[in-house]
């Protein structure tokens, strides 16, 4: 592989990783704000505990979104391009005798 092609691949991979991180962060922050507005928080110790629900829900939903996407992608390419297929038989050798 040419060094310039390798550099372009690395830069493209880094940009893709940055976009994925931004999407994860946007989902987490958006769900956190939405849950925080929906759940009433009383004063006192119960309010502090309920205050933890929103960030946990935000990160949980973002993780589920990205986890579901990775499972879908893995299943989509399971039998394509020979990723999980047996290697081809060597037809040049005679079959082993029993």
C-alpha positions as CSV (number, residue, x, y, z in Angstrom):
1,X,0.0,0.0,0.0
2,X,1.3,3.4,-0.9
3,X,2.2,5.6,2.1
4,X,-0.1,8.4,0.8
5,X,-3.0,5.9,0.7
6,X,-2.2,4.7,4.2
7,X,-2.1,8.3,5.5
8,X,-5.5,9.0,3.8
9,X,-7.0,5.9,5.4
10,X,-5.7,6.9,8.8
11,X,-7.1,10.4,8.5
12,X,-10.4,9.1,7.2
13,X,-10.6,6.6,10.1
14,X,-9.9,9.4,12.7
15,X,-12.6,11.7,11.2
16,X,-15.1,8.8,11.3
17,X,-14.2,8.1,14.9
18,X,-14.7,11.8,15.7
19,X,-18.1,11.9,14.0
20,X,-19.1,8.8,16.0
21,X,-18.0,10.4,19.2
22,X,-19.9,13.5,18.5
23,X,-23.0,11.6,17.6
24,X,-22.7,9.5,20.9
25,X,-22.2,12.7,22.9
26,X,-25.2,14.4,21.2
27,X,-27.5,11.5,21.9
28,X,-26.3,11.3,25.5
29,X,-26.7,15.0,26.2
30,X,-30.1,15.2,24.4
31,X,-31.6,12.3,26.3
32,X,-30.1,13.6,29.6
33,X,-31.8,17.0,29.1
34,X,-35.1,15.4,28.1
35,X,-35.2,13.0,31.1
36,X,-34.1,15.9,33.4
37,X,-37.1,18.0,32.2
38,X,-39.5,15.1,32.5
39,X,-38.6,13.8,36.0
40,X,-39.6,16.2,38.8
41,X,-36.8,16.5,41.4
42,X,-37.9,17.1,45.0
43,X,-35.6,18.7,47.5
44,X,-33.5,16.7,49.9
45,X,-31.7,13.3,49.5
46,X,-34.3,12.0,47.1
47,X,-33.6,14.9,44.8
48,X,-29.9,14.0,44.6
49,X,-30.6,10.4,43.8
50,X,-33.2,11.3,41.1
51,X,-30.6,13.7,39.8
52,X,-28.5,10.8,38.8
53,X,-31.2,9.2,36.8
54,X,-31.0,11.6,33.9
55,X,-27.2,11.2,33.1
56,X,-27.4,7.4,33.5
57,X,-30.4,7.3,31.2
58,X,-28.7,9.5,28.6
59,X,-25.5,7.4,28.5
60,X,-27.6,4.2,28.5
61,X,-29.7,5.2,25.5
62,X,-26.7,6.3,23.6
63,X,-24.9,3.0,24.4
64,X,-28.0,1.1,23.3
65,X,-28.1,3.0,20.0
66,X,-24.5,2.3,19.2
67,X,-24.7,-1.3,20.4
68,X,-27.7,-2.0,18.3
69,X,-25.9,-0.5,15.3
70,X,-22.8,-2.7,15.8
71,X,-24.9,-5.9,16.1
72,X,-26.8,-5.0,12.9
73,X,-23.6,-4.3,11.0
74,X,-22.0,-7.6,12.2
75,X,-25.1,-9.6,11.2
76,X,-25.3,-7.9,7.9
77,X,-21.9,-9.0,6.7
78,X,-21.8,-12.4,8.4
79,X,-21.8,-14.5,5.3
80,X,-20.5,-12.0,2.8
81,X,-17.1,-11.8,1.4
82,X,-16.0,-15.0,3.0
83,X,-15.6,-13.6,6.5
84,X,-17.1,-16.7,8.2
85,X,-16.8,-19.3,5.4
86,X,-14.5,-22.3,5.4
87,X,-11.3,-21.8,3.3
88,X,-11.5,-23.3,-0.2
89,X,-10.3,-26.9,-0.6
90,X,-7.1,-27.6,-2.2
91,X,-8.1,-29.6,-5.3
92,X,-4.5,-30.2,-6.3
93,X,-4.0,-32.8,-3.5
94,X,-5.7,-36.2,-3.6
95,X,-8.2,-36.9,-0.8
96,X,-6.7,-38.6,2.3
97,X,-7.3,-42.3,2.5
98,X,-9.2,-43.7,5.4
